Amino acid sequence: MVDNLLQVNERIDQLSAQGIQIIQSSEVFAFSLDAVLLADFVRPNQKRKLKTVDLCAGNGAIGLFLNRKLGGQIIEVELQERLANMAKRSIQLNELSDRYQVLNVDVKQIYDYVPKDSADIVVCNPPYFKDHPQSEKNPNQYLALARHEIALNLQDVIEKMSGLLKMNGKAYLVHRPERLTEILSLMTSLRLEPKQVRLIYPKVGRDANMVLIEAIKDGKKGGLKVVPPLIVANEKGEYVPEVMAMLNGC
């Protein structure tokens, strides 16, 4: 079965902590630590009728990493056809077709496929960098679209996250700290009340390079918590125990 699911220049990687295998290719996209951190940041919810939507899903990593944490159905939304196809095959590989659906569509048209106000949880690992004419982009179009706001900008992302969520539904986003004020401003203007922020640092003494944000649609104003930070690696560059647990289990 595995051989039938793999295409040229693809491999299978594992996230042992979640018992998940995922099809990857360095030619187009491979999940990185931000996907693992975002999935870990999501609060558990085992309700059978839960609906979760993963926007900008890439090869489906975040949604798959949420398999044990969340009940119900998980919908993965990805614009790039090759990545969406990889996500579909990873779902087959893990025998999760009964709970997962992949939509190869533009996030901007998501309401044509997923009704507004219907999701309990929306997660997103969006493009981080603004699409300035002078900005240097990866010559690999797959990577350029994943990293730069070529097809989708931050406002589009937050607007669709809010629109998909039910009242009191939860949004989870991973992004860059330098855009934190912009993110919080957009969230509050689009009915998402930020409730929890966690800063991620690559090593001691380095600036934060990621931020995790949880928000609640139409949540009560105020009450934002900045939870303890995560320093990913020690002085030797080795992952700290908390990160190792996310990757390999306890």
N, C-alpha and C positions, 0 to 999 in steps of 0.2 A: 504493500500500500504506500509506503513512504516513497519508494522510487517513482511510483506513478504520479505523485504529487509534486515532485521537484522538477524544475525546468533548468535550462542551461545557466551555469554560474550562480546557482542558488545553493544554500546550505541550511541546515537545521540547527538552531541554537536553543538552549534551554534556560528557563528561569526556574531553578530547582525549588525555590521557596514556594512557588505556586503550582508546581507539577505541570508546567506548560512548555510545550515545544513550539517554536515559531520559525517560519520560513523567512530567511533573510537573503539579501544580496548586496554586496558592497557596490555594485553597479548603480543601484537605484536608491536604496534606503536601508538603513539598519537601525533598530531602536538603540537608544543610549540611556544613560542613567536618569535623565529627566522623566522618561516614561515610567521607570520603576518607582521613582520618588513620588510622582503624581498618583499612581495607583495605590501606593502605601498610604498617602495622605487622605484618601477617601474613607469616610466612616463606614463601617460594616452595616449592612441592611439585608436581611434574609427574607424579606416579604416576597411571597410567591408571585404577586401581581406587579412587582416593581418594574418600571421601564427606565432603562438607562440609555443615553445617547452619547456616543463618543465622536465628537467633531474633529476634523483633520486627523483621521484615524491612522493614516499611513498604512503600514502593513498589519495593523490591528493589534499592536502590542498592548496598549493600555487596556483596551477592552478585555483582551484575553487574560491579562494579569489580574483583572477584577473577578474572574470566574468564581473563586471560592468565597470572596468577600461579599458579593452581591447576589441576591436571588433574582428571579424573574427573567425578563428579556433584555438583551443588550444589542443595540443597533449601532453599527460602525459606519461612519460616513466619510468617504474619501473621493476626492476629485480625480486623481490620477489612476487611470485604468489598470496599469500594471501593478501598482501597490494594492488596489482594491482586490485584484485577482489573487495576489499573495495572501491577503487577509482571509479570503474565502477558503483557500487551500489550507491555511493554518487552522481554521475552524474545523475543517474536515479531519485534519491530522489529529486534532485533540478530541474528536468525536463530540463536538458541541453544537452541531447543526440544529438541534432542537431548541436551543436558547439564543442563538446568534443570527443576525442578519447583517449583510454588507450592502450598502447603497453606494454605487459608483456615480455620485452626483455632486454638483456644486453646492456647497453649504448655503450659498445665497438663495438657492431654490429649494431648501430643505422642507419648507411648509407644503410643497407639492407632494411630499412623501411621508412626512411625519407631522401630524396635526399640531397646531399651536396649543400651548397649555396642556400638554399630554404627558410630559416626562417628569419623573420623580428626581432624576439625577442627570446632569449633563457635565461631561468632562471634556477638556480640550488642551492639547499641546500644540498651539498654533505657530505659524511663522513668527519669529521674534523681531525681525529687522524691517524697518521701513524701506519702501521701494523708492529710494532717491535715484534720480538719473545718474548721479555721479558715484553711487555706491557700487563697490566691486562685488559681483555675483559669481557663484560657482558656474563654470561652463557646463556642468552636468545639469540639464534642465530639471530632472527629478529633484535634485538637492536644492537647486535655486528656488523652486516652488515651495519646498518644505521649509526653507529658512527665511525667505523674503516675502513681504506682503505684495506679491505680484498678482495673485488671484483673489486675495482676501485680506482685508486689513483688520486692525484691532477692534474698531467700532463694529464692523460686520460680525466679528466673532462674538462679542459680548451681547450685541443686539439679538443674535440668533439663540444664544444660550438662554437669555431671559425669555424670549418668545416661546421657546420650546417647553420651558418649565411650568409646572403647576404652581399655584400659590403655595409658598413654603417649601418648594422644591429646592434642591441644593446644586450649586454650580461649583466646579473645581477647575482651576486653571494653573498652569505652570508657565512662567514667563521670565523675563530679565528684570532685575531690580531697578535698572535705570528708567524703566517705564512704569514703575509702581504707582506714582502719583496719577499718571494718565489712566491707568487701569482702574484705580479706585474711583476716580472722578466719573469715568464712563459707567462703571457699575452702578453707582448711586443714582446717576441720571436715567438709567434704564431699569430701575426697579429691583436691582440686585444689591442687597445690603451686605457688605463685607463683614465677616464674623471671625475669621481666623487667618493669620498670615504666618508663614514660616520662611525664614531666610536660610539659604543653603550656601555654605562656604567650601571651596575646594580644599583648603588647608588652613591651619592656624596662621594668622598674620596676613591672609589674603582677603581681598574684598569679596563680598557675596557675588555669586554669578548666576544664581537662580532664586526665584521666589515662588512659593506655593500659596494659593489664595482659595479660601472657601467663602462662598456668599450664599445668602438665602433670598429667594424671590419674595418681595414684599415683606421681608423680615422687619422686626422691630428695630427702630433706629438706635445706633450706638452699640456698645458692647463688643467692640472689636478687640480681639486678643492677639498679641504678638507672642507666639509660643516659643519655647527655647529653640535656638538655631541648631542646625545640623552641620557639623564639620565633617566632610566626606572622608578625608584621608589624613593619616598621621604624617610626621616629618619625613618618613621614609617613602611616602607615596602609597602606603598600604591602606586599603579600605578599613574604616573603623568597624567595630563589632555590629553596630546598628545597621550599617549599610550591608555588611556581609550577611546579616540575618534576612534582609530584604531580598538578597540575591540567592542565597543558598538555604535559607531556613535556619532554625535554631540549632 
